[in-house]
Amino acid sequence: MLEDIRAHDPSHGLRLNTLIKLRWLAIIGQSAAVIVVAYGLDFPLPVGLCFALIAASAWLNVHLALRYSAAHRLAPQAALGILTFDAFQLAGLLYMTGGLTNPFSLLMTVPVVISATSLPLRWTALLGFLVVALTTGLAVFHRPLPWFPGTELVMPLIYVIGMWIAVVSSIAFTGVYAYRVAEEARLLANALAATELVLQREQHISALDGLAAAAAHELGTPLATIALVAREMERAMGKDERFSEDVTLLRTQSERCRDILKQLTSLSSEGEAHMARLPFTSLIEETAAPHRDFGIDIRFEPGAAEGPEPVGRRNPGVLYGLGNLVENAVDFARETVTIRWHWDEETVGLLVIDDGYGFPAEILDRIGEPYMSKRSASASSSGGGLGLGLFIAKTLLERSGATIRFGNLAEKGKGAFAEVIWPRALFLAPRAGLEPDEKNPKLES
């Protein structure tokens, strides 16, 4: 499922309109700087060549705006080409205005930062190396820095070296930082999209009983008509051997269809309240049942129970989330998974404990983040990783109002636990006319 999401993920495609707006901003800034330096400060400056480069940037903007729609997303190679043009255009302006002695030379980092937020790592690295090469060239080859007429401001070599180090380090730091922030945002967005897909699937499954009732209701009337016509035909034909057997078969089969539809209708109408509400112990049993056949002993240990057993609304997200916690415990357990539960007047709680190797200390505070590594190398052969599945489970359970806590048992290497606690009022969430049932089945240890 995650591969399907990434295949259609447009997050690595830079929006053209964004680049166009940023370039217009750069064109305005560059034009203002040239006008102020050449005419405001009256410094000698190759104005014509500078405005030629600025005009080239403006022409590219106009061409792209007319050629493509505002919502067009550029392929990574196309975006890299445009950002490369920006880097060369800015390097040309800096060449004519002092190279690295120009304080605006730090703007060489901008194309790399834009690339880091929207393009794959390999393209960003390629652009970064190109910009570093251009920066190195500007440190050696450039025209004098514009200064008062008749004088030339010569910067010491140590200053030029310092500017080069500043630009290169800024490219490296800001590029890496921007890439990491953008990549984490992309991963989180993909994980949330997967969460919504899982929840939608669970909700569709839960809605099947309603669909069956609707189908039974819609098909009931035409089947009744068919049965009535078949009886009339049977009565009219009497003992005609040519058609009586076929008409009798038609009538009996239509009646059979009506009986099946009646069963579906009664199952939905009489069992709807039962299916819509789920006692806490039944929720635990339903969650653990699919994981009993994997060679791990699943034990139930009832805890303190004050007051009537909570009966909550059947929530596909809660079922999936708790099932994922149990599945994760079974994956990493050596022999046994223990499920404990308790409730009182204020809270409803569940504790899932496995006897595996526990969570490594370095990831204990990050459990529940998407795309995490496996719990431990020793358990990698028997279980999956703490990644997207656990993130989805945590998100769905927290959406239901639960608080989730992960940790290791007191004795090191003897297991880990996941604890889920709801405020009782949020767990019950009763609908009008559906009060908790006092008589609920109990689990057997």
KESEVEX-840220 format. One line per 2 residues: number of its first residue (from 1); for each residue z, y, x of C-alpha. Coordinates in steps of 0.05 Angstrom, whole numbers. Last residue first. Layout:
BEGIN
NUM) Z,Y,X  ... $
//
This chain:
BEGIN
445) 611,-344,-159  593,-343,-233 $
443) 571,-278,-262  599,-254,-327 $
441) 561,-245,-392  576,-183,-432 $
439) 615,-172,-495  640,-100,-500 $
437) 570,-73,-511  559,-2,-488 $
435) 535,45,-544  463,53,-564 $
433) 456,99,-624  436,159,-582 $
431) 421,139,-511  476,123,-462 $
429) 473,149,-391  518,92,-368 $
427) 507,99,-293  511,175,-295 $
425) 577,174,-334  606,121,-287 $
423) 594,164,-225  550,118,-184 $
421) 567,83,-118  520,43,-73 $
419) 546,12,-9  502,-20,44 $
417) 535,-65,95  526,-92,165 $
415) 545,-155,201  586,-189,255 $
413) 558,-154,316  619,-111,326 $
411) 680,-128,284  693,-69,237 $
409) 631,-83,195  571,-38,206 $
407) 548,21,163  505,47,107 $
405) 526,93,50  489,109,-14 $
403) 510,157,-69  480,143,-137 $
401) 453,194,-187  390,156,-209 $
399) 348,197,-161  394,174,-105 $
397) 376,103,-122  301,117,-122 $
395) 303,155,-56  347,103,-21 $
393) 301,46,-44  238,83,-23 $
391) 268,98,46  289,26,52 $
389) 219,3,39  187,55,85 $
387) 224,34,147  282,-9,168 $
385) 239,-64,195  226,-134,171 $
383) 268,-195,183  273,-261,218 $
381) 236,-251,283  260,-180,291 $
379) 332,-199,287  345,-201,361 $
377) 305,-138,372  350,-99,326 $
375) 346,-60,262  271,-51,265 $
373) 240,18,278  240,74,227 $
371) 179,94,187  215,133,132 $
369) 286,158,140  337,116,103 $
367) 379,99,163  380,158,211 $
365) 455,161,226  457,87,243 $
363) 395,91,286  426,100,355 $
361) 487,58,338  445,-5,327 $
359) 455,-32,256  488,-99,248 $
357) 475,-166,280  472,-206,216 $
355) 529,-229,170  503,-189,110 $
353) 542,-145,62  518,-112,-2 $
351) 571,-69,-37  563,-44,-108 $
349) 602,11,-144  613,41,-213 $
347) 658,102,-215  706,142,-259 $
345) 739,97,-309  736,37,-262 $
343) 683,-8,-234  675,-58,-178 $
341) 622,-99,-143  615,-145,-84 $
339) 551,-179,-60  557,-223,1 $
337) 498,-246,42  507,-309,83 $
335) 475,-349,139  444,-306,194 $
333) 429,-244,153  374,-196,173 $
331) 321,-212,120  373,-228,67 $
329) 406,-160,76  338,-125,71 $
327) 322,-164,8  389,-145,-22 $
325) 377,-72,-7  306,-77,-34 $
323) 330,-108,-98  380,-52,-107 $
321) 324,-1,-102  275,-38,-145 $
319) 325,-49,-201  349,23,-196 $
317) 278,50,-200  261,5,-259 $
315) 321,32,-298  349,-10,-353 $
313) 401,37,-384  471,21,-364 $
311) 526,-24,-391  592,-12,-356 $
309) 642,-69,-363  701,-47,-405 $
307) 762,-18,-370  785,-27,-299 $
305) 749,-80,-259  771,-90,-187 $
303) 724,-133,-147  679,-192,-165 $
301) 653,-230,-104  583,-259,-111 $
299) 554,-301,-55  481,-305,-33 $
297) 470,-363,16  408,-352,58 $
295) 354,-405,63  301,-361,31 $
293) 304,-387,-41  359,-341,-70 $
291) 321,-276,-61  288,-268,-130 $
289) 356,-277,-165  394,-222,-129 $
287) 372,-162,-171  375,-199,-237 $
285) 445,-223,-221  468,-154,-202 $
283) 438,-122,-264  471,-177,-306 $
281) 537,-159,-275  526,-85,-292 $
279) 507,-99,-364  434,-80,-380 $
277) 409,-37,-437  335,-30,-455 $
275) 326,-105,-459  383,-115,-508 $
273) 362,-55,-549  290,-80,-551 $
271) 308,-152,-566  303,-149,-641 $
269) 242,-103,-644  205,-129,-582 $
267) 218,-203,-592  207,-197,-667 $
265) 138,-166,-656  119,-218,-604 $
263) 142,-274,-649  104,-244,-708 $
261) 42,-240,-665  47,-314,-651 $
259) 55,-330,-725  -5,-286,-742 $
257) -48,-324,-691  -26,-390,-722 $
255) -46,-364,-790  -115,-346,-764 $
253) -120,-416,-734  -101,-450,-800 $
251) -152,-409,-840  -210,-420,-791 $
249) -195,-494,-787  -196,-498,-864 $
247) -262,-461,-865  -292,-509,-814 $
245) -268,-571,-852  -293,-544,-919 $
243) -362,-526,-893  -409,-585,-901 $
241) -360,-630,-938  -359,-586,-1000 $
239) -293,-605,-1032  -276,-537,-1062 $
237) -323,-485,-1034  -292,-428,-1073 $
235) -220,-445,-1055  -236,-451,-981 $
233) -275,-386,-983  -216,-351,-1016 $
231) -168,-380,-965  -213,-357,-908 $
229) -219,-287,-937  -143,-281,-940 $
227) -134,-307,-869  -186,-259,-842 $
225) -153,-201,-878  -85,-220,-850 $
223) -116,-224,-781  -146,-154,-789 $
221) -77,-126,-808  -35,-160,-755 $
219) -78,-140,-696  -52,-69,-691 $
217) 21,-87,-699  17,-145,-650 $
215) -19,-102,-599  34,-47,-606 $
213) 90,-98,-598  57,-126,-535 $
211) 48,-57,-507  121,-42,-518 $
209) 140,-107,-483  95,-88,-425 $
207) 129,-21,-414  178,-48,-362 $
205) 119,-71,-319  87,-2,-323 $
203) 154,30,-303  158,-15,-242 $
201) 87,4,-222  101,78,-230 $
199) 165,72,-189  126,38,-133 $
197) 71,90,-135  121,147,-135 $
195) 156,118,-75  89,110,-39 $
193) 75,184,-50  144,200,-24 $
191) 130,160,39  63,195,49 $
189) 96,263,42  151,244,90 $
187) 101,219,141  60,283,135 $
185) 123,327,142  144,287,203 $
183) 75,296,233  76,371,220 $
181) 144,380,254  124,335,313 $
179) 57,370,322  87,439,320 $
177) 140,421,372  90,388,418 $
175) 42,446,415  97,499,419 $
173) 126,466,482  62,449,518 $
171) 24,513,502  85,555,517 $
169) 94,519,583  22,534,601 $
167) 26,608,581  93,620,617 $
165) 71,583,679  7,624,682 $
163) 46,688,670  94,670,727 $
161) 36,656,774  6,724,756 $
159) 73,758,769  81,722,836 $
157) 12,746,856  31,819,849 $
155) -3,859,794  -55,911,816 $
153) -60,970,769  -123,1009,788 $
151) -127,1084,787  -183,1134,775 $
149) -178,1131,699  -111,1105,674 $
147) -109,1030,665  -152,973,638 $
145) -133,909,675  -186,894,727 $
143) -240,842,711  -222,769,713 $
141) -228,706,755  -166,677,787 $
139) -112,673,733  -166,672,680 $
137) -192,606,708  -123,575,702 $
135) -119,599,630  -187,569,615 $
133) -164,502,645  -99,504,605 $
131) -140,519,542  -185,458,555 $
129) -125,413,568  -93,435,503 $
127) -158,424,465  -161,352,489 $
125) -87,342,473  -98,369,402 $
123) -157,323,393  -117,263,416 $
121) -57,281,372  -95,284,307 $
119) -108,352,276  -68,396,228 $
117) -5,425,258  -23,412,331 $
115) -91,444,322  -61,509,298 $
113) -12,508,356  -68,495,406 $
111) -111,551,378  -51,600,383 $
109) -29,585,455  -82,631,486 $
107) -45,688,450  1,690,510 $
105) -55,727,546  -39,789,504 $
103) 4,817,561  -60,825,603 $
101) -45,806,676  -69,737,657 $
99) -141,761,653  -147,837,661 $
97) -187,862,602  -257,833,610 $
95) -232,762,623  -182,769,566 $
93) -238,782,516  -277,722,542 $
91) -214,678,539  -205,699,466 $
89) -276,678,450  -270,613,489 $
87) -206,594,452  -235,613,385 $
85) -298,571,399  -253,512,416 $
83) -217,522,350  -284,518,314 $
81) -304,455,351  -237,422,339 $
79) -242,436,265  -311,403,264 $
77) -285,342,302  -224,335,256 $
75) -267,339,193  -261,405,157 $
73) -233,411,88  -272,452,37 $
71) -229,489,-14  -260,557,0 $
69) -330,529,-10  -378,522,48 $
67) -439,557,76  -423,629,55 $
65) -352,628,82  -374,590,144 $
63) -429,640,160  -384,700,147 $
61) -330,673,193  -380,656,247 $
59) -408,727,243  -338,756,250 $
57) -325,714,313  -391,736,342 $
55) -375,809,324  -309,804,363 $
53) -348,779,424  -398,836,417 $
51) -341,884,405  -312,867,473 $
49) -380,872,507  -392,941,478 $
47) -322,967,492  -324,951,566 $
45) -258,988,578  -237,1049,617 $
43) -170,1072,589  -171,1132,541 $
41) -103,1114,512  -126,1123,440 $
39) -200,1114,451  -207,1052,494 $
37) -137,1022,489  -127,1039,415 $
35) -198,1018,395  -195,952,434 $
33) -127,934,405  -148,951,334 $
31) -210,909,341  -170,849,368 $
29) -119,854,312  -172,859,257 $
27) -211,801,286  -148,759,293 $
25) -130,770,219  -201,753,200 $
23) -194,690,242  -130,669,207 $
21) -164,679,139  -225,637,160 $
19) -181,582,189  -141,576,125 $
17) -204,576,82  -231,517,122 $
15) -172,472,104  -156,428,164 $
13) -165,354,151  -108,312,181 $
11) -68,318,116  -126,291,74 $
9) -94,223,64  -142,175,29 $
7) -137,120,81  -64,137,93 $
5) -47,119,21  -85,54,23 $
3) -51,35,88  17,48,57 $
1) 0,0,0 $
//
